[in-house]
Amino acid sequence: DGGITQSPKYLFRKEGQNVTLSCEQNLNHDAMYWYRQDPGQGLRLIYYSQIVNDFQKGDIAEGYSVSREKKESFPLTVTSAQKNPTAFYLCASSPHNYGYTFGSGTRLTVV
Amino acid sequence: DAKTTQPNSMESNEEEPVHLPCNHSTISGTDYIHWYRQLPSQGPEYVIHGLTSNVNNRMASLAIAEDRKSSTLILHRATLRDAAVYYCILAYTGNQFYFGTGTSLTVIP
């Protein structure tokens, strides 16, 4: 079945550590996105990529980094510069920004 | 980004119809109206979308005002599984989706 796989489902980070969240899709979608969701809030765009080897910052890119070396993969690194990383992270993909398919999310907690 | 306004929360009795409103007074002619819903601790899922005409699918119906400044998502018979946060989004091809805080729907048994 086609879809988006995010891993891990739960992730714990110590202060000062970088962590990488995985996002893989087999839908052959060109565009991929990372969103952050805080409790009781909507989704905020972190980074997006329209094509391989190209990506743009969203509204809250500070403290995050991404890469897009393959069409299927769009990993997100939460760096130590992100001072409040505890949140629910969602990856999505779409064919040319039309109709999103979301993964099941990664819940990141700072310990 | 084009913005939408939705009530923070709504309640419905089980097996009754639900009308979820959305205002989008700044909509442009090329903006599609999308609806997604999000169950707790899950990613949002597609519900329905439209441009000008009313739309129906197996999940819901979308009624779009003639001036396109508002729309209504209609769930014909609410079930407990429909309890979720519903997002109304404006988007055109090549633009990113902007998710507001949505409407939290509670279904009362």
Backbone of each chain as ProteinMPNN parsed JSONL, in Angstrom:
{"seq_chain_A": "DGGITQSPKYLFRKEGQNVTLSCEQNLNHDAMYWYRQDPGQGLRLIYYSQIVNDFQKGDIAEGYSVSREKKESFPLTVTSAQKNPTAFYLCASSPHNYGYTFGSGTRLTVV", "coords_chain_A": {"N_chain_A": [[0.838, -1.196, 0.0], [0.448, 2.254, -0.79], [1.906, 5.1, 0.843], [2.851, 7.25, 3.602], [5.582, 6.982, 5.747], [6.517, 7.579, 8.972], [9.161, 7.718, 11.276], [10.966, 7.592, 14.399], [7.958, 6.629, 16.248], [7.787, 7.672, 18.779], [10.093, 9.831, 20.398], [12.875, 10.684, 22.327], [14.76, 13.348, 23.52], [17.806, 14.566, 24.738], [18.879, 17.534, 26.413], [20.649, 19.757, 24.299], [21.239, 17.92, 22.337], [21.259, 16.778, 18.92], [18.644, 15.512, 16.913], [17.24, 13.244, 14.506], [14.407, 12.999, 12.498], [12.626, 10.639, 10.669], [11.162, 10.475, 7.395], [9.472, 8.84, 4.938], [8.171, 8.239, 1.698], [6.123, 6.419, -0.582], [4.583, 7.216, -2.663], [5.206, 8.477, -4.931], [5.16, 11.227, -4.95], [5.951, 14.626, -5.667], [6.28, 16.866, -3.955], [7.147, 17.523, -0.541], [6.635, 17.932, 2.993], [7.225, 19.361, 6.242], [5.634, 19.668, 9.324], [4.951, 21.242, 12.441], [3.242, 20.604, 15.485], [1.822, 21.91, 18.307], [0.365, 21.297, 21.565], [-3.151, 21.578, 21.387], [-3.013, 23.342, 19.318], [-2.872, 24.541, 15.865], [-1.328, 23.326, 12.8], [2.02, 24.141, 12.03], [4.182, 25.261, 9.492], [7.365, 23.985, 8.865], [9.549, 23.273, 7.058], [9.651, 22.839, 3.494], [9.7, 20.952, 0.426], [9.903, 21.03, -3.024], [11.078, 19.665, -5.086], [13.667, 17.218, -5.703], [16.761, 17.775, -4.041], [16.238, 20.405, -3.439], [14.841, 22.809, -1.238], [12.733, 24.792, 0.892], [12.427, 27.274, 3.468], [9.897, 27.261, 5.95], [7.433, 28.768, 8.058], [8.542, 28.519, 10.6], [11.357, 27.815, 10.695], [13.737, 28.08, 12.115], [16.29, 26.517, 13.968], [15.928, 24.045, 12.919], [16.77, 21.596, 10.379], [16.867, 20.252, 7.037], [17.023, 17.726, 4.434], [16.943, 16.7, 1.008], [17.669, 14.349, -0.691], [16.743, 12.199, -2.058], [13.77, 11.403, -3.877], [11.923, 10.019, -2.404], [12.442, 10.501, 0.273], [12.61, 12.635, 3.136], [14.149, 13.754, 5.51], [14.079, 15.247, 8.783], [16.028, 17.248, 10.848], [16.28, 18.057, 14.175], [17.861, 20.509, 15.739], [20.252, 21.462, 18.313], [19.886, 24.11, 18.554], [17.226, 24.619, 18.544], [15.147, 25.692, 20.858], [12.824, 24.891, 22.149], [11.821, 22.113, 21.575], [9.928, 20.141, 22.086], [7.168, 18.581, 20.84], [4.614, 17.585, 18.473], [5.403, 16.119, 15.47], [4.753, 16.302, 12.069], [4.827, 14.833, 8.892], [4.252, 15.369, 5.445], [3.115, 14.7, 2.093], [2.629, 15.635, -1.349], [1.224, 15.645, -4.666], [2.484, 18.013, -6.537], [1.621, 20.046, -4.726], [-1.103, 19.631, -4.339], [-3.555, 18.415, -2.575], [-2.897, 16.811, 0.267], [-1.1, 14.076, 1.751], [-0.702, 12.702, 4.861], [1.737, 11.551, 7.261], [1.822, 9.432, 10.215], [2.966, 10.721, 12.294], [5.522, 11.924, 14.613], [6.252, 11.966, 17.968], [8.042, 14.12, 19.814], [10.005, 14.489, 22.681], [11.677, 16.441, 25.069], [14.051, 15.508, 27.441]], "CA_chain_A": [[0.0, 0.0, 0.0], [1.198, 3.491, -0.816], [1.667, 5.961, 1.98], [3.994, 7.926, 4.213], [6.009, 6.338, 6.98], [7.346, 8.386, 9.847], [9.746, 6.976, 12.387], [10.157, 6.707, 15.234], [6.685, 7.18, 16.679], [8.133, 8.466, 19.963], [11.516, 10.122, 20.426], [13.265, 11.471, 23.485], [16.01, 14.043, 23.262], [18.415, 15.256, 25.868], [19.265, 18.924, 26.141], [21.885, 19.912, 23.547], [21.415, 16.876, 21.329], [20.552, 16.815, 17.652], [17.934, 14.277, 16.59], [16.714, 13.243, 13.144], [13.131, 12.331, 12.299], [12.583, 10.071, 9.332], [9.93, 10.524, 6.638], [9.615, 8.143, 3.664], [6.905, 8.06, 0.993], [6.18, 5.623, -1.815], [3.448, 7.691, -3.461], [5.769, 9.167, -6.097], [4.816, 12.644, -4.872], [7.095, 15.52, -5.817], [6.43, 17.792, -2.841], [7.093, 16.988, 0.817], [6.506, 19.001, 3.981], [7.295, 19.085, 7.663], [4.849, 20.565, 10.176], [5.03, 21.067, 13.894], [1.971, 20.857, 16.153], [1.862, 21.988, 19.764], [-0.94, 20.912, 22.124], [-4.269, 22.5, 21.187], [-2.712, 24.31, 18.251], [-2.876, 24.04, 14.502], [-0.037, 22.897, 12.266], [2.872, 25.221, 11.529], [5.089, 24.734, 8.489], [8.784, 24.119, 9.196], [10.266, 23.251, 5.784], [9.011, 22.098, 2.424], [10.545, 20.674, -0.723], [9.101, 20.788, -4.23], [11.796, 18.714, -5.926], [14.886, 16.688, -5.1], [17.896, 18.69, -3.878], [15.781, 21.773, -3.252], [13.874, 22.949, -0.164], [12.542, 26.161, 1.341], [12.011, 27.458, 4.846], [8.523, 27.64, 6.241], [7.234, 29.846, 9.017], [9.265, 28.332, 11.861], [12.494, 26.975, 10.324], [14.893, 28.247, 12.987], [16.568, 25.383, 14.837], [15.671, 22.816, 12.175], [17.406, 21.457, 9.077], [16.331, 19.158, 6.244], [17.704, 17.375, 3.195], [16.073, 16.005, 0.051], [18.584, 13.707, -1.628], [15.934, 11.262, -2.836], [12.372, 11.808, -3.978], [11.126, 9.311, -1.421], [12.869, 10.738, 1.64], [12.722, 14.045, 3.528], [14.411, 13.73, 6.953], [14.13, 16.505, 9.532], [16.906, 17.25, 12.011], [16.002, 19.053, 15.204], [19.181, 20.798, 16.267], [20.308, 21.992, 19.676], [19.49, 25.524, 18.498], [15.773, 24.692, 18.749], [15.079, 25.766, 22.323], [11.611, 24.285, 22.677], [11.497, 21.152, 20.519], [8.88, 19.197, 22.454], [6.005, 18.81, 19.99], [4.206, 16.518, 17.571], [5.913, 16.482, 14.159], [4.017, 15.641, 10.995], [5.365, 14.902, 7.549], [3.21, 15.21, 4.44], [3.556, 14.794, 0.711], [1.542, 15.915, -2.287], [1.61, 15.804, -6.063], [2.418, 19.42, -6.943], [0.897, 20.867, -3.733], [-2.536, 19.499, -4.479], [-4.021, 17.277, -1.802], [-1.826, 16.301, 1.11], [-1.179, 12.822, 2.496], [0.113, 12.859, 6.052], [2.172, 10.409, 8.041], [1.162, 9.28, 11.51], [3.58, 11.645, 13.224], [6.536, 11.58, 15.619], [6.124, 12.801, 19.17], [9.38, 14.379, 20.361], [10.006, 15.015, 24.042], [12.981, 16.742, 25.65], [14.146, 14.989, 28.812]], "C_chain_A": [[0.87, 1.243, 0.0], [0.888, 4.343, 0.388], [2.939, 6.622, 2.441], [4.305, 7.256, 5.534], [6.907, 7.287, 7.745], [7.894, 7.508, 10.961], [10.783, 7.83, 13.094], [8.824, 7.357, 15.602], [6.882, 8.079, 17.896], [9.645, 8.635, 20.001], [11.803, 11.026, 21.616], [14.633, 12.073, 23.219], [16.522, 14.686, 24.538], [18.758, 16.683, 25.448], [20.582, 18.944, 25.366], [22.13, 18.878, 22.475], [20.694, 17.231, 20.039], [19.841, 15.479, 17.471], [17.356, 14.396, 15.188], [15.447, 12.407, 13.084], [13.056, 11.882, 10.846], [11.207, 10.225, 8.71], [10.178, 9.919, 5.266], [8.235, 7.993, 3.029], [7.113, 7.244, -0.276], [5.004, 5.959, -2.724], [3.896, 8.369, -4.744], [5.364, 10.649, -6.135], [6.067, 13.496, -4.971], [7.348, 16.348, -4.559], [6.328, 17.078, -1.496], [7.205, 18.137, 1.805], [6.752, 18.471, 5.384], [6.507, 20.16, 8.402], [5.127, 20.236, 11.635], [3.659, 21.395, 14.48], [2.184, 20.823, 17.658], [0.46, 21.712, 20.307], [-2.006, 21.979, 21.923], [-4.075, 23.51, 20.088], [-2.865, 23.669, 16.886], [-1.475, 23.633, 14.072], [0.731, 24.113, 11.74], [3.955, 24.622, 10.64], [6.539, 25.02, 8.867], [9.618, 24.262, 7.915], [9.4, 22.53, 4.751], [9.977, 21.957, 1.251], [9.66, 20.343, -1.915], [9.744, 19.732, -5.124], [13.048, 18.26, -5.186], [15.979, 17.759, -5.117], [17.49, 20.154, -3.783], [14.757, 21.811, -2.124], [13.844, 24.411, 0.276], [12.098, 26.181, 2.797], [10.522, 27.795, 4.9], [8.485, 28.743, 7.273], [8.11, 29.745, 10.262], [10.506, 27.465, 11.656], [13.679, 27.062, 11.295], [15.063, 27.072, 13.935], [16.311, 24.033, 14.183], [16.497, 22.798, 10.889], [16.817, 20.25, 8.372], [17.27, 18.847, 5.105], [16.693, 16.664, 2.307], [16.966, 15.42, -1.051], [17.871, 12.705, -2.517], [14.493, 11.734, -2.832], [11.55, 11.223, -2.842], [11.365, 9.778, 0.009], [13.055, 12.216, 1.947], [12.955, 14.091, 5.046], [14.518, 15.126, 7.552], [15.061, 16.346, 10.726], [16.524, 18.392, 12.934], [17.324, 19.316, 15.903], [19.098, 21.352, 17.686], [19.917, 23.471, 19.715], [17.986, 25.707, 18.666], [15.523, 24.583, 20.248], [13.854, 25.089, 22.921], [11.113, 23.231, 21.694], [10.377, 20.184, 20.854], [7.605, 19.52, 21.686], [5.703, 17.531, 19.217], [4.601, 16.947, 16.166], [5.241, 15.632, 13.09], [4.687, 15.891, 9.658], [4.217, 14.678, 6.564], [3.834, 15.246, 3.058], [2.359, 15.109, -0.168], [2.09, 15.944, -3.7], [1.423, 17.266, -6.467], [1.496, 20.245, -6.052], [-0.61, 20.76, -3.875], [-2.996, 18.258, -3.74], [-2.885, 16.633, -1.035], [-2.15, 14.909, 1.644], [-0.207, 12.947, 3.653], [0.58, 11.511, 6.588], [1.472, 10.397, 9.391], [1.846, 10.068, 12.612], [4.65, 11.051, 14.122], [6.361, 12.536, 16.79], [7.488, 12.917, 19.813], [9.253, 15.032, 21.729], [11.434, 15.275, 24.497], [12.995, 16.281, 27.099], [15.361, 15.571, 29.512]], "O_chain_A": [[1.892, 1.302, 0.685], [-0.23, 4.332, 0.902], [3.97, 6.568, 1.77], [3.412, 6.994, 6.34], [7.93, 7.744, 7.234], [7.186, 6.667, 11.515], [11.411, 8.691, 12.477], [8.601, 8.526, 15.289], [6.23, 9.114, 18.029], [10.391, 7.71, 19.68], [11.085, 11.99, 21.88], [15.547, 11.393, 22.752], [15.762, 15.271, 25.31], [18.904, 16.978, 24.262], [21.525, 18.238, 25.725], [23.135, 18.95, 21.767], [19.657, 17.895, 20.053], [20.378, 14.433, 17.835], [17.024, 15.489, 14.731], [15.409, 11.268, 13.549], [13.374, 12.633, 9.924], [10.195, 10.12, 9.403], [11.005, 10.425, 4.508], [7.259, 7.667, 3.704], [8.135, 7.362, -0.952], [4.498, 5.107, -3.454], [3.068, 8.789, -5.553], [5.241, 11.244, -7.205], [7.116, 13.143, -4.431], [8.494, 16.515, -4.142], [5.533, 16.153, -1.328], [7.788, 19.178, 1.506], [6.522, 17.297, 5.676], [6.664, 21.359, 8.169], [5.485, 19.114, 11.995], [2.993, 22.334, 14.042], [2.664, 19.833, 18.209], [-0.526, 21.874, 19.587], [-1.793, 23.146, 22.249], [-4.876, 24.432, 19.935], [-2.972, 22.45, 16.751], [-0.551, 23.599, 14.885], [0.163, 24.992, 11.092], [4.568, 23.611, 10.983], [6.898, 26.161, 9.154], [10.308, 25.263, 7.726], [8.536, 21.722, 5.093], [10.928, 22.725, 1.103], [8.779, 19.488, -1.83], [9.053, 18.997, -5.83], [13.436, 18.845, -4.175], [16.105, 18.533, -6.066], [18.307, 21.044, -4.021], [13.89, 20.939, -2.053], [14.795, 25.162, 0.061], [11.478, 25.239, 3.29], [9.975, 28.493, 4.046], [9.402, 29.561, 7.353], [8.393, 30.754, 10.91], [10.689, 26.479, 12.369], [14.54, 26.182, 11.284], [14.122, 26.671, 14.619], [16.46, 22.992, 14.824], [16.878, 23.848, 10.372], [16.322, 19.327, 9.02], [18.203, 19.603, 4.832], [15.712, 16.098, 2.791], [17.01, 15.92, -2.175], [18.344, 12.395, -3.611], [14.05, 12.389, -1.889], [10.598, 11.845, -2.369], [10.556, 9.474, 0.886], [13.589, 12.965, 1.129], [12.039, 14.437, 5.791], [14.987, 16.062, 6.905], [14.905, 15.42, 11.522], [16.456, 19.549, 12.519], [17.85, 18.438, 16.587], [18.019, 21.667, 18.188], [19.65, 24.018, 20.785], [17.518, 26.821, 18.904], [15.669, 23.511, 20.835], [13.861, 24.748, 24.104], [10.088, 23.433, 21.044], [9.915, 19.463, 19.969], [7.026, 20.593, 21.854], [6.431, 16.541, 19.298], [4.192, 18.014, 15.706], [5.172, 14.408, 13.196], [5.066, 17.017, 9.335], [3.315, 13.884, 6.828], [4.939, 15.756, 2.873], [1.214, 14.878, 0.22], [3.267, 16.231, -3.916], [0.296, 17.697, -6.711], [0.693, 21.04, -6.54], [-1.326, 21.711, -3.56], [-2.835, 17.148, -4.247], [-2.016, 15.987, -1.619], [-3.301, 14.594, 1.948], [0.967, 13.259, 3.458], [-0.071, 10.483, 6.405], [0.631, 11.251, 9.672], [1.366, 10.089, 13.745], [4.686, 9.844, 14.361], [6.328, 13.755, 16.62], [8.035, 11.929, 20.303], [8.503, 15.99, 21.915], [12.305, 14.422, 24.328], [12.101, 16.601, 27.883], [15.613, 15.255, 30.675]]}, "seq_chain_B": "DAKTTQPNSMESNEEEPVHLPCNHSTISGTDYIHWYRQLPSQGPEYVIHGLTSNVNNRMASLAIAEDRKSSTLILHRATLRDAAVYYCILAYTGNQFYFGTGTSLTVIP", "coords_chain_B": {"N_chain_B": [[-0.676, 34.424, 2.969], [-3.834, 32.988, 2.304], [-6.486, 33.231, 4.616], [-8.613, 31.485, 6.915], [-11.619, 31.393, 8.895], [-12.882, 29.718, 11.613], [-15.252, 28.266, 13.927], [-14.173, 27.597, 17.28], [-15.027, 25.267, 18.581], [-17.545, 22.692, 18.359], [-20.593, 20.923, 19.015], [-22.343, 17.851, 18.548], [-25.159, 15.686, 18.368], [-25.089, 12.145, 18.261], [-25.713, 10.492, 15.175], [-27.072, 12.59, 14.076], [-27.234, 15.322, 11.671], [-24.368, 17.355, 10.937], [-23.201, 20.63, 10.643], [-20.48, 22.298, 9.686], [-19.096, 25.399, 9.788], [-17.196, 27.728, 7.721], [-15.451, 30.669, 7.239], [-14.125, 32.612, 4.66], [-13.272, 35.258, 3.626], [-11.358, 36.54, 2.114], [-10.808, 35.067, -0.087], [-9.405, 34.082, -3.215], [-9.911, 33.939, -6.795], [-8.698, 31.626, -7.72], [-8.354, 29.947, -5.597], [-8.738, 26.834, -4.085], [-11.04, 25.206, -1.901], [-10.355, 23.324, 0.809], [-10.959, 20.578, 2.994], [-9.827, 19.036, 5.88], [-9.438, 16.502, 8.398], [-8.488, 15.764, 11.756], [-7.75, 13.19, 13.848], [-7.207, 12.427, 17.335], [-3.758, 12.428, 18.125], [-2.977, 11.652, 15.574], [-2.088, 12.043, 12.071], [-3.479, 14.634, 9.957], [-6.315, 13.899, 7.832], [-7.561, 13.737, 4.5], [-10.707, 15.147, 3.643], [-12.589, 16.448, 1.878], [-12.811, 18.518, -1.079], [-13.296, 21.584, -2.984], [-14.119, 23.949, -5.627], [-15.98, 25.846, -6.85], [-18.543, 24.77, -7.168], [-20.971, 22.854, -5.293], [-19.989, 19.886, -3.565], [-19.93, 16.341, -3.258], [-19.005, 13.447, -1.441], [-18.196, 10.128, -0.226], [-17.692, 10.595, 2.407], [-18.558, 13.152, 3.186], [-20.319, 16.277, 2.518], [-19.778, 19.275, 0.703], [-20.705, 22.527, 0.877], [-20.686, 25.434, -0.938], [-20.732, 28.904, -0.744], [-22.381, 31.243, -2.93], [-20.877, 33.553, -3.472], [-18.464, 32.661, -2.702], [-17.267, 33.319, -0.308], [-17.669, 31.961, 1.973], [-18.039, 28.643, 3.34], [-19.462, 25.389, 3.966], [-19.01, 22.443, 5.698], [-20.607, 19.402, 5.594], [-21.602, 16.818, 7.565], [-23.468, 14.044, 7.235], [-24.668, 12.154, 8.969], [-23.658, 12.109, 12.043], [-21.167, 10.182, 13.632], [-19.57, 8.52, 16.415], [-16.996, 8.157, 15.631], [-16.488, 10.334, 14.097], [-15.651, 12.375, 15.682], [-13.34, 14.836, 15.952], [-10.731, 17.178, 15.012], [-11.52, 19.608, 12.706], [-10.291, 21.022, 9.804], [-10.416, 23.848, 7.758], [-9.207, 24.874, 4.721], [-7.562, 27.059, 2.465], [-6.227, 26.837, -0.763], [-4.138, 26.999, -3.629], [-2.827, 25.517, -6.599], [0.585, 25.029, -6.295], [0.896, 26.452, -3.997], [1.408, 26.525, -0.45], [-0.356, 24.716, 2.072], [-2.224, 26.329, 4.579], [-2.751, 25.729, 7.853], [-5.143, 26.503, 10.179], [-6.424, 26.749, 13.537], [-8.646, 25.193, 13.496], [-11.857, 23.451, 13.926], [-12.991, 21.879, 16.763], [-14.763, 19.017, 16.952], [-17.213, 17.589, 18.904], [-18.896, 14.614, 19.465], [-21.867, 13.572, 20.754], [-23.016, 10.765, 22.455]], "CA_chain_B": [[-1.513, 33.227, 2.865], [-5.256, 33.189, 2.515], [-6.842, 32.746, 5.938], [-9.98, 31.048, 7.157], [-12.119, 31.546, 10.254], [-13.777, 28.632, 12.007], [-15.51, 28.232, 15.371], [-13.202, 26.756, 17.989], [-15.587, 23.963, 18.937], [-18.96, 22.441, 18.12], [-21.091, 19.644, 19.512], [-23.439, 17.267, 17.797], [-25.629, 14.392, 18.845], [-24.822, 11.031, 17.352], [-26.679, 10.195, 14.124], [-27.679, 13.808, 13.556], [-26.333, 16.018, 10.749], [-23.483, 18.388, 11.486], [-22.806, 21.655, 9.681], [-19.283, 22.981, 10.172], [-18.93, 26.575, 8.941], [-15.873, 28.301, 7.503], [-15.458, 31.938, 6.53], [-12.877, 32.904, 3.934], [-13.695, 36.452, 2.892], [-10.286, 37.019, 1.232], [-10.541, 34.025, -1.074], [-9.201, 34.535, -4.587], [-10.605, 33.123, -7.768], [-8.015, 30.356, -7.984], [-8.224, 29.177, -4.356], [-9.612, 25.712, -3.78], [-11.414, 25.046, -0.487], [-10.062, 21.961, 1.24], [-11.264, 20.212, 4.376], [-9.116, 17.897, 6.445], [-9.76, 16.296, 9.804], [-7.403, 15.152, 12.509], [-8.095, 12.458, 15.058], [-6.154, 12.608, 18.346], [-2.446, 11.784, 17.947], [-2.802, 11.17, 14.215], [-1.967, 13.082, 11.074], [-4.748, 14.993, 9.308], [-6.704, 13.131, 6.655], [-8.385, 14.467, 3.538], [-12.146, 14.922, 3.706], [-13.266, 16.866, 0.65], [-12.398, 19.82, -1.559], [-14.086, 22.103, -4.083], [-13.734, 25.268, -6.128], [-17.145, 26.721, -6.918], [-19.792, 24.015, -7.032], [-21.079, 21.941, -4.153], [-19.33, 18.605, -3.81], [-20.313, 15.246, -2.372], [-18.291, 12.173, -1.511], [-18.735, 9.166, 0.726], [-17.477, 11.053, 3.767], [-19.215, 14.41, 3.535], [-20.688, 17.188, 1.45], [-19.231, 20.627, 0.837], [-21.58, 23.549, 0.301], [-19.908, 26.658, -1.139], [-21.599, 30.061, -0.995], [-22.285, 31.734, -4.306], [-19.775, 34.508, -3.557], [-17.298, 31.871, -2.261], [-16.662, 33.87, 0.9], [-17.883, 31.024, 3.072], [-18.399, 27.288, 2.946], [-19.941, 24.558, 5.073], [-18.817, 20.999, 5.602], [-21.789, 18.73, 6.127], [-21.56, 15.377, 7.868], [-24.91, 13.784, 7.172], [-25.059, 11.461, 10.196], [-22.449, 12.064, 12.849], [-20.884, 9.014, 14.454], [-18.531, 8.797, 17.408], [-15.711, 8.184, 14.932], [-16.313, 11.633, 13.455], [-15.1, 13.327, 16.652], [-12.012, 15.184, 15.462], [-10.565, 18.596, 14.682], [-11.748, 19.798, 11.276], [-9.587, 22.185, 9.279], [-10.815, 24.421, 6.482], [-7.955, 25.399, 4.173], [-7.578, 27.569, 1.096], [-4.963, 26.555, -1.434], [-4.112, 26.855, -5.081], [-1.675, 24.721, -7.02], [1.836, 25.755, -6.136], [0.93, 27.149, -2.723], [1.369, 25.632, 0.697], [-1.574, 24.737, 2.868], [-2.137, 26.979, 5.876], [-3.673, 25.124, 8.808], [-5.476, 27.287, 11.368], [-6.645, 25.908, 14.712], [-9.733, 24.284, 13.182], [-13.016, 23.285, 14.804], [-13.002, 20.608, 17.474], [-16.123, 18.476, 16.964], [-17.552, 16.576, 19.903], [-20.121, 13.892, 19.144], [-22.473, 13.107, 22.009], [-23.774, 9.531, 22.215]], "C_chain_B": [[-2.961, 33.574, 3.122], [-5.656, 32.527, 3.823], [-8.31, 32.356, 5.994], [-10.336, 31.26, 8.617], [-13.132, 30.461, 10.539], [-14.083, 28.744, 13.491], [-14.524, 27.281, 16.043], [-13.751, 25.356, 18.253], [-17.062, 23.914, 18.582], [-19.311, 21.082, 18.712], [-22.217, 19.164, 18.619], [-23.871, 15.986, 18.473], [-25.351, 13.339, 17.79], [-26.008, 10.81, 16.427], [-27.464, 11.41, 13.649], [-26.724, 14.488, 12.583], [-25.539, 17.099, 11.468], [-23.099, 19.337, 10.365], [-21.646, 22.448, 10.272], [-19.003, 24.173, 9.259], [-17.478, 27.021, 8.816], [-16.043, 29.604, 6.717], [-14.103, 32.183, 5.885], [-13.139, 34.09, 3.024], [-12.627, 36.949, 1.925], [-9.943, 36.013, 0.14], [-10.355, 34.633, -2.463], [-9.846, 33.547, -5.545], [-9.992, 31.768, -8.017], [-7.875, 29.487, -6.747], [-9.24, 28.042, -4.312], [-9.888, 25.704, -2.278], [-11.238, 23.577, -0.139], [-10.526, 21.784, 2.673], [-10.479, 18.958, 4.738], [-9.621, 17.71, 7.872], [-8.632, 15.532, 10.469], [-7.948, 14.496, 13.776], [-6.947, 12.614, 16.057], [-4.907, 11.78, 18.052], [-2.273, 11.138, 16.578], [-2.565, 12.346, 13.275], [-3.315, 13.412, 10.465], [-5.025, 14.095, 8.111], [-7.642, 13.964, 5.791], [-9.852, 14.127, 3.725], [-12.791, 15.232, 2.367], [-12.651, 18.18, 0.185], [-13.282, 20.257, -2.724], [-13.609, 23.483, -4.483], [-14.928, 26.221, -6.123], [-18.446, 25.972, -6.652], [-19.78, 23.165, -5.776], [-20.547, 20.572, -4.539], [-19.827, 17.581, -2.808], [-19.329, 14.102, -2.526], [-18.816, 11.288, -0.392], [-18.596, 9.647, 2.164], [-18.377, 12.229, 4.138], [-19.691, 15.128, 2.286], [-20.087, 18.553, 1.751], [-20.165, 21.582, 0.112], [-20.804, 24.859, 0.255], [-20.868, 27.796, -1.471], [-21.361, 30.592, -2.404], [-21.141, 32.725, -4.482], [-18.446, 33.904, -3.1], [-16.632, 32.427, -1.014], [-16.919, 32.997, 2.119], [-18.222, 29.652, 2.499], [-18.819, 26.51, 4.196], [-19.662, 23.102, 4.768], [-19.994, 20.325, 6.281], [-21.496, 17.253, 6.316], [-23.012, 14.959, 8.046], [-25.452, 13.066, 8.406], [-23.81, 11.272, 11.028], [-22.348, 10.751, 13.617], [-19.775, 9.381, 15.433], [-17.161, 8.877, 16.739], [-15.462, 9.494, 14.194], [-15.791, 12.7, 14.421], [-13.638, 13.585, 16.299], [-11.918, 16.702, 15.372], [-10.655, 18.721, 13.169], [-11.123, 21.119, 10.832], [-10.143, 22.565, 7.915], [-9.608, 25.174, 5.938], [-8.19, 25.928, 2.767], [-6.234, 27.302, 0.458], [-5.163, 26.579, -2.936], [-2.831, 26.119, -5.441], [-0.41, 25.562, -6.969], [1.944, 26.487, -4.826], [0.853, 26.145, -1.59], [0.046, 25.782, 1.435], [-1.309, 25.449, 4.182], [-3.206, 26.383, 6.779], [-3.904, 26.094, 9.96], [-5.65, 26.338, 12.548], [-7.832, 24.982, 14.536], [-10.881, 24.326, 14.167], [-12.963, 21.914, 15.438], [-14.446, 20.139, 17.594], [-16.252, 17.396, 18.019], [-18.865, 15.934, 19.5], [-20.638, 13.238, 20.42], [-23.317, 11.86, 21.745], [-25.238, 9.68, 22.63]], "O_chain_B": [[-3.284, 34.343, 4.027], [-5.232, 31.409, 4.119], [-9.132, 32.84, 5.216], [-9.456, 31.303, 9.477], [-14.112, 30.297, 9.812], [-13.263, 29.263, 14.248], [-14.097, 26.289, 15.452], [-13.017, 24.372, 18.157], [-17.74, 24.94, 18.512], [-18.454, 20.215, 18.886], [-22.944, 19.955, 18.018], [-23.06, 15.283, 19.077], [-25.376, 13.609, 16.589], [-27.162, 10.926, 16.84], [-28.427, 11.266, 12.895], [-25.516, 14.258, 12.655], [-25.981, 17.671, 12.464], [-22.719, 18.909, 9.275], [-21.819, 23.183, 11.244], [-18.705, 23.987, 8.079], [-16.645, 26.736, 9.677], [-16.692, 29.634, 5.672], [-13.061, 31.98, 6.509], [-13.218, 33.947, 1.804], [-12.942, 37.702, 1.004], [-8.887, 36.112, -0.486], [-11.053, 35.575, -2.84], [-10.27, 32.461, -5.15], [-10.674, 30.851, -8.474], [-7.327, 28.388, -6.834], [-10.44, 28.257, -4.478], [-9.058, 26.148, -1.484], [-11.885, 22.702, -0.715], [-10.492, 22.722, 3.47], [-10.47, 17.967, 4.008], [-10.161, 18.636, 8.479], [-7.918, 14.759, 9.832], [-8.52, 15.152, 14.646], [-5.821, 12.906, 15.652], [-4.992, 10.586, 17.766], [-1.509, 10.184, 16.434], [-2.808, 13.498, 13.633], [-4.209, 12.567, 10.452], [-4.106, 13.595, 7.462], [-8.41, 14.786, 6.29], [-10.208, 12.968, 3.938], [-13.463, 14.381, 1.784], [-12.03, 18.885, 0.981], [-13.93, 19.434, -3.371], [-12.81, 24.11, -3.788], [-14.896, 27.269, -5.478], [-19.342, 26.489, -5.986], [-18.723, 22.802, -5.261], [-20.643, 20.155, -5.693], [-20.11, 17.907, -1.655], [-18.87, 13.822, -3.634], [-19.762, 11.651, 0.306], [-19.302, 9.163, 3.049], [-18.893, 12.301, 5.253], [-19.498, 14.665, 1.162], [-19.913, 18.929, 2.91], [-20.39, 21.469, -1.093], [-20.323, 25.34, 1.281], [-21.709, 27.674, -2.362], [-20.291, 30.413, -2.985], [-20.498, 32.741, -5.532], [-17.418, 34.581, -3.117], [-15.512, 32.025, -0.697], [-16.413, 33.293, 3.201], [-18.631, 29.518, 1.345], [-18.561, 26.928, 5.325], [-20.031, 22.593, 3.71], [-20.332, 20.649, 7.419], [-21.185, 16.534, 5.367], [-23.705, 15.475, 8.923], [-26.571, 13.338, 8.84], [-22.999, 10.386, 10.759], [-23.332, 10.273, 14.182], [-19.126, 10.419, 15.297], [-16.271, 9.578, 17.22], [-14.354, 9.74, 13.719], [-15.517, 13.824, 14.0], [-12.806, 12.679, 16.341], [-12.889, 17.416, 15.62], [-9.952, 18.023, 12.437], [-11.387, 22.179, 11.401], [-10.316, 21.72, 7.036], [-9.047, 26.024, 6.629], [-8.92, 25.328, 1.978], [-5.198, 27.523, 1.087], [-6.226, 26.222, -3.444], [-1.87, 26.108, -4.672], [-0.346, 26.658, -7.526], [2.978, 27.093, -4.549], [0.305, 25.053, -1.745], [-0.581, 26.842, 1.416], [-0.291, 25.206, 4.829], [-4.402, 26.508, 6.516], [-2.955, 26.469, 10.648], [-5.085, 25.244, 12.555], [-8.02, 24.069, 15.341], [-10.89, 25.117, 15.11], [-12.897, 20.902, 14.741], [-15.259, 20.783, 18.257], [-15.503, 16.42, 18.029], [-19.841, 16.631, 19.222], [-19.941, 12.46, 21.071], [-24.225, 11.887, 20.914], [-26.017, 8.737, 22.496]]}, "name": "protein", "num_of_chains": 2, "seq": "DGGITQSPKYLFRKEGQNVTLSCEQNLNHDAMYWYRQDPGQGLRLIYYSQIVNDFQKGDIAEGYSVSREKKESFPLTVTSAQKNPTAFYLCASSPHNYGYTFGSGTRLTVVDAKTTQPNSMESNEEEPVHLPCNHSTISGTDYIHWYRQLPSQGPEYVIHGLTSNVNNRMASLAIAEDRKSSTLILHRATLRDAAVYYCILAYTGNQFYFGTGTSLTVIP"}
